[in-house]
Amino acid sequence: MRKLLFFIITVILLNGCTESMSSRKFSFTYSVELESSQGRKIEVWLPVPVTNEVQTISNLVIESDGLPYELKDEKDHGNKYVYIYSKDGINSDKNIKMSFDVKRLEHQNVNYENVNPLNYLSASSLVPVGKYFSKTIEDNGLNNNDIEGIYEYVLEGMHYGKPKSVDNIYYNDPWLSAKGKYGNKEVSRDQVLALYQVAKQTKGNYTFGNGNSYYACDIGVGNCTDYHSYFMSLSRTLKIPARFHMGFPIPNGEEGVVKGYHCWADYYVDGNGWYPVDISEADKDKSKKDYFFGTVDESRVEMMKGRDFVLEGYNSGKVNLFIYPLLEINDKDSIKFSKSFSYKNL
């Protein structure tokens, strides 16, 4: 009888916690304008959000401006994407629009269906595991019994910044400073900038914004991709399953423009499920440090989870990050498109 009573009380408390979490409903529009390919073959890939335990996607509409398209499954991580194509290419600009409604929940730990934690222990192309990170773990006393310690180590060791030029906002205070030394290699902000410029010229990935854990560890300056890749490399090296999530942040207000993507991570605890972390947002507002360890807000939509995507028909190999459109003209990558994103509360 006592066990039954305890079970009932536990269920009531858990339900109360679930109901106390916030939710948000909004519509989202993902727009792409393609430039003429002058009759050359075109192929386009767009990420498509899916319903799961923390978000409900409905009323998905794809307007392809007359171009054929197919909705495809990305099987490794349970994602979906749109594949748009034309063997004859296009001789004028085309406007593609994908719209959908979202109900998103603020959430803490979740037991997701059909997700095997063992699939999130090994390395991916820019999220390696093992010796390189084992030294960082040993030198800083990190361990798999203190995941908050890993979170705080990344939080304190990383600095949010994306300096692309000396007159860029992120090159200057309060983001980076002339006297600052960053990352394990204690680089200057000029070195951070130089690495970006070299990577841009050589099409390399040893700079911010690629989710390169080596870069994040060495240089310590980046955006959300870098924070969470670093967290994942440390976690997985400690045999803690960890995943990457990528989507869009939804601003406050009734409607407006969404300027760009956002990403976060979660880690798995046997018996308790997946706990979310948003380290870069915690770094932007240290008053929310405790909140973002184990909770993420409802003002976002997840578009894809995982890394190293295999997309049907894509000729450039596995896709490291998939949030913006991918375009190939005659089987070669192209940037002859523009993109925009918007939302409206429901």
PLY file of the C-alpha trace (Angstrom):
ply
format ascii 1.0
element vertex 346
property float x
property float y
property float z
element edge 345
property int vertex1
property int vertex2
end_header
0.00 0.00 0.00
2.84 2.40 0.86
4.54 1.62 -2.45
1.31 2.31 -4.35
0.79 5.61 -2.52
4.38 6.63 -3.22
3.86 5.83 -6.92
0.69 7.94 -7.13
2.35 10.90 -5.40
5.35 10.62 -7.73
3.13 10.63 -10.83
1.24 13.68 -9.57
4.46 15.55 -8.87
5.94 14.67 -12.26
2.76 15.72 -14.04
2.76 18.96 -12.09
6.36 19.65 -13.17
5.48 18.96 -16.79
2.49 21.26 -16.73
4.45 24.05 -15.05
6.93 24.22 -17.93
6.17 26.91 -20.52
5.16 26.41 -24.13
5.01 28.60 -27.21
3.09 28.36 -30.47
4.28 30.07 -33.63
4.43 29.74 -37.39
7.80 29.68 -39.13
8.67 30.50 -42.72
11.90 29.38 -44.37
12.45 31.20 -47.69
15.06 30.65 -50.39
15.52 32.64 -53.59
17.47 30.74 -56.24
19.34 32.58 -58.96
19.08 31.36 -62.55
21.33 28.39 -63.27
21.23 29.24 -66.99
19.88 25.85 -67.85
22.37 23.85 -65.81
21.13 21.08 -63.52
20.22 22.21 -60.02
19.67 20.31 -56.78
18.63 21.85 -53.44
18.43 20.35 -49.96
16.52 21.95 -47.07
16.17 20.65 -43.49
12.65 19.82 -42.35
11.67 19.76 -38.65
9.97 16.73 -37.15
7.60 16.20 -34.26
9.10 14.75 -31.10
8.50 14.80 -27.34
9.25 18.53 -27.01
7.91 20.00 -30.24
4.89 19.41 -32.45
5.17 20.31 -36.14
1.97 20.76 -38.14
0.66 22.34 -41.35
3.89 21.82 -43.27
3.61 23.46 -46.70
6.33 23.45 -49.34
6.01 25.89 -52.25
8.68 25.01 -54.81
7.75 27.49 -57.58
7.09 24.67 -60.02
10.24 22.67 -59.30
9.89 18.94 -58.54
10.67 17.93 -54.97
10.64 14.95 -52.62
10.50 14.65 -48.85
13.34 12.38 -47.72
14.32 10.57 -44.53
17.76 10.98 -42.96
17.89 7.65 -41.18
20.98 7.89 -38.97
19.43 10.46 -36.62
15.74 10.40 -37.53
15.62 13.68 -39.47
13.82 14.71 -42.64
14.77 16.97 -45.52
13.41 18.29 -48.80
15.21 17.45 -52.02
14.39 19.85 -54.89
15.81 19.22 -58.34
15.65 20.05 -62.02
17.78 18.30 -64.64
17.07 21.15 -67.03
17.97 23.80 -64.47
16.24 27.15 -64.25
16.49 30.15 -66.56
14.98 32.65 -64.15
15.00 33.23 -60.41
12.85 30.87 -58.35
11.34 31.45 -54.93
11.04 28.47 -52.60
9.09 28.72 -49.38
8.62 26.21 -46.60
6.20 27.06 -43.81
4.99 25.16 -40.76
3.44 25.64 -37.32
5.29 24.79 -34.14
4.27 24.08 -30.58
7.49 24.04 -28.57
7.91 23.13 -24.92
10.39 24.39 -22.40
11.89 21.15 -21.13
14.33 19.38 -18.88
15.32 15.70 -19.09
13.35 13.69 -21.63
13.21 10.01 -22.57
13.05 10.18 -26.37
11.59 7.23 -28.25
13.76 5.31 -30.68
17.03 7.00 -29.71
19.89 4.67 -28.86
22.39 6.42 -26.56
25.16 4.08 -27.74
25.00 5.78 -31.15
26.25 9.00 -29.56
29.50 7.85 -28.00
31.75 7.71 -31.05
33.49 10.51 -32.95
32.18 12.44 -35.92
34.34 14.32 -38.41
34.77 17.50 -36.35
33.80 16.07 -32.96
36.67 13.69 -32.20
37.09 11.74 -28.98
40.04 10.20 -27.18
43.63 11.10 -26.38
43.58 14.81 -27.27
40.64 15.41 -24.96
41.74 12.88 -22.37
44.63 15.19 -21.50
42.26 18.13 -21.02
40.06 15.92 -18.85
43.00 14.78 -16.73
44.59 18.23 -16.41
41.32 19.78 -15.23
39.96 17.00 -13.03
36.88 16.35 -15.16
34.97 13.10 -14.67
31.77 11.38 -15.68
30.28 11.70 -12.21
30.22 15.49 -12.49
28.69 16.47 -15.83
28.00 19.95 -14.49
31.76 20.25 -14.07
32.20 19.59 -17.81
29.52 22.18 -18.58
31.18 24.77 -16.37
34.63 24.03 -17.78
33.44 24.74 -21.33
31.45 27.75 -20.15
34.44 29.33 -18.43
36.98 28.30 -21.07
35.10 29.51 -24.15
34.42 33.10 -25.22
31.57 34.02 -27.52
32.88 35.82 -30.58
32.92 35.72 -34.38
35.46 38.38 -35.42
35.63 38.66 -39.20
37.43 42.01 -39.38
38.95 44.59 -37.04
35.82 46.71 -37.27
33.54 43.76 -36.52
31.52 44.01 -33.28
32.93 40.72 -32.01
36.53 41.92 -32.38
35.93 44.61 -29.76
34.80 44.85 -26.14
32.80 43.36 -24.53
33.37 40.32 -26.73
37.15 40.26 -27.17
39.89 42.56 -25.91
43.38 43.58 -27.00
44.90 42.13 -23.82
42.90 38.90 -23.82
44.46 35.45 -24.16
42.09 32.78 -25.36
41.88 29.00 -25.36
44.46 26.44 -24.35
46.93 28.00 -26.77
46.39 31.46 -25.22
45.97 33.20 -28.55
45.26 36.90 -29.06
42.18 38.27 -30.76
44.36 39.11 -33.80
45.30 35.45 -34.06
41.63 34.48 -33.84
40.91 36.89 -36.70
43.86 35.61 -38.73
42.67 32.01 -38.39
39.24 33.03 -39.70
40.75 34.83 -42.69
43.01 31.88 -43.57
40.12 29.42 -43.26
37.97 31.60 -45.50
40.66 31.75 -48.17
41.48 28.05 -48.04
37.94 26.80 -47.33
39.22 25.27 -44.12
37.32 24.51 -40.92
39.84 25.54 -38.25
37.87 28.62 -37.25
34.67 29.52 -35.43
31.27 28.42 -36.66
32.18 24.94 -37.86
31.70 23.00 -34.65
35.35 21.92 -34.68
36.21 20.59 -31.22
39.96 20.83 -31.82
39.56 24.52 -32.67
37.30 25.14 -29.68
39.80 23.54 -27.30
42.85 25.29 -28.77
41.44 28.74 -29.49
38.45 29.09 -27.17
36.56 31.69 -29.23
33.48 30.77 -31.22
29.74 30.45 -31.48
27.20 27.88 -30.35
28.51 25.19 -32.70
31.94 25.35 -31.08
30.78 25.36 -27.45
28.61 22.33 -27.88
31.01 20.35 -30.05
33.66 20.81 -27.37
31.19 19.68 -24.70
30.35 16.61 -26.79
34.00 15.64 -27.35
34.72 15.84 -23.63
31.52 13.99 -22.71
31.95 11.21 -25.24
35.59 10.75 -24.25
34.25 10.16 -20.73
31.75 7.63 -22.16
28.78 9.96 -21.69
26.43 9.91 -24.73
25.93 13.44 -26.08
24.01 14.80 -29.08
24.00 17.95 -31.20
20.79 19.88 -31.95
20.44 22.67 -34.49
17.54 24.98 -35.17
16.41 28.58 -34.95
15.93 30.87 -31.95
12.57 32.64 -31.90
12.80 36.27 -30.71
10.42 37.89 -28.28
7.54 39.71 -29.88
4.51 38.80 -31.93
6.28 38.45 -35.28
9.48 39.30 -37.02
12.69 38.19 -38.67
14.92 35.39 -37.43
18.49 36.43 -38.18
20.22 33.07 -38.00
20.54 29.61 -36.50
21.19 28.38 -32.98
22.38 25.05 -31.61
22.54 23.27 -28.28
23.33 19.78 -26.95
22.03 17.14 -24.61
23.64 14.30 -22.67
22.25 10.99 -21.53
21.93 9.64 -18.00
20.84 6.02 -17.76
17.36 5.81 -16.30
16.72 9.57 -16.48
16.92 10.32 -20.20
18.49 13.21 -22.09
19.34 16.45 -20.27
19.67 19.58 -22.46
22.42 22.18 -22.13
22.78 25.54 -23.85
26.28 26.71 -22.94
26.64 29.61 -25.36
23.40 31.21 -24.16
24.60 30.77 -20.58
27.82 32.55 -21.55
25.90 35.47 -23.00
23.90 35.80 -19.76
25.73 34.34 -16.76
22.65 34.85 -14.58
21.11 31.91 -16.50
24.07 29.58 -15.99
22.13 27.25 -13.69
19.00 27.37 -15.85
20.74 26.29 -19.05
22.34 23.31 -17.37
19.45 20.89 -17.68
16.77 23.18 -19.15
16.17 24.87 -22.48
13.45 27.39 -23.23
10.47 27.12 -25.54
11.54 29.94 -27.89
13.26 27.77 -30.48
12.55 25.17 -33.11
14.78 22.17 -33.77
15.45 21.51 -37.45
18.06 18.73 -37.28
19.81 16.61 -34.68
23.18 14.94 -35.13
26.16 15.60 -37.39
27.74 14.18 -40.55
24.55 13.81 -42.55
24.32 11.64 -45.64
21.91 13.33 -48.06
20.67 11.53 -51.14
22.22 12.92 -54.31
24.63 15.26 -52.54
28.08 15.00 -54.16
30.29 16.73 -51.60
30.28 13.99 -48.99
28.87 14.01 -45.48
27.35 17.29 -44.32
28.90 18.60 -41.09
26.14 21.09 -40.23
22.77 21.22 -41.98
20.59 24.21 -41.23
20.90 26.52 -44.25
20.07 25.51 -47.84
22.54 23.39 -49.78
22.69 24.01 -53.53
24.55 22.16 -56.27
24.72 23.28 -59.89
25.95 20.54 -62.20
26.99 18.53 -59.13
29.16 21.30 -57.68
28.45 23.39 -54.55
27.06 26.82 -55.24
26.07 29.86 -53.20
23.87 31.40 -55.86
20.90 31.85 -53.56
19.66 34.07 -50.75
17.78 32.98 -47.65
15.51 34.52 -45.04
13.52 33.32 -42.05
10.53 34.72 -40.17
8.06 33.82 -37.45
4.66 34.83 -36.14
3.08 33.86 -32.84
-0.11 31.82 -33.00
0 1
1 2
2 3
3 4
4 5
5 6
6 7
7 8
8 9
9 10
10 11
11 12
12 13
13 14
14 15
15 16
16 17
17 18
18 19
19 20
20 21
21 22
22 23
23 24
24 25
25 26
26 27
27 28
28 29
29 30
30 31
31 32
32 33
33 34
34 35
35 36
36 37
37 38
38 39
39 40
40 41
41 42
42 43
43 44
44 45
45 46
46 47
47 48
48 49
49 50
50 51
51 52
52 53
53 54
54 55
55 56
56 57
57 58
58 59
59 60
60 61
61 62
62 63
63 64
64 65
65 66
66 67
67 68
68 69
69 70
70 71
71 72
72 73
73 74
74 75
75 76
76 77
77 78
78 79
79 80
80 81
81 82
82 83
83 84
84 85
85 86
86 87
87 88
88 89
89 90
90 91
91 92
92 93
93 94
94 95
95 96
96 97
97 98
98 99
99 100
100 101
101 102
102 103
103 104
104 105
105 106
106 107
107 108
108 109
109 110
110 111
111 112
112 113
113 114
114 115
115 116
116 117
117 118
118 119
119 120
120 121
121 122
122 123
123 124
124 125
125 126
126 127
127 128
128 129
129 130
130 131
131 132
132 133
133 134
134 135
135 136
136 137
137 138
138 139
139 140
140 141
141 142
142 143
143 144
144 145
145 146
146 147
147 148
148 149
149 150
150 151
151 152
152 153
153 154
154 155
155 156
156 157
157 158
158 159
159 160
160 161
161 162
162 163
163 164
164 165
165 166
166 167
167 168
168 169
169 170
170 171
171 172
172 173
173 174
174 175
175 176
176 177
177 178
178 179
179 180
180 181
181 182
182 183
183 184
184 185
185 186
186 187
187 188
188 189
189 190
190 191
191 192
192 193
193 194
194 195
195 196
196 197
197 198
198 199
199 200
200 201
201 202
202 203
203 204
204 205
205 206
206 207
207 208
208 209
209 210
210 211
211 212
212 213
213 214
214 215
215 216
216 217
217 218
218 219
219 220
220 221
221 222
222 223
223 224
224 225
225 226
226 227
227 228
228 229
229 230
230 231
231 232
232 233
233 234
234 235
235 236
236 237
237 238
238 239
239 240
240 241
241 242
242 243
243 244
244 245
245 246
246 247
247 248
248 249
249 250
250 251
251 252
252 253
253 254
254 255
255 256
256 257
257 258
258 259
259 260
260 261
261 262
262 263
263 264
264 265
265 266
266 267
267 268
268 269
269 270
270 271
271 272
272 273
273 274
274 275
275 276
276 277
277 278
278 279
279 280
280 281
281 282
282 283
283 284
284 285
285 286
286 287
287 288
288 289
289 290
290 291
291 292
292 293
293 294
294 295
295 296
296 297
297 298
298 299
299 300
300 301
301 302
302 303
303 304
304 305
305 306
306 307
307 308
308 309
309 310
310 311
311 312
312 313
313 314
314 315
315 316
316 317
317 318
318 319
319 320
320 321
321 322
322 323
323 324
324 325
325 326
326 327
327 328
328 329
329 330
330 331
331 332
332 333
333 334
334 335
335 336
336 337
337 338
338 339
339 340
340 341
341 342
342 343
343 344
344 345
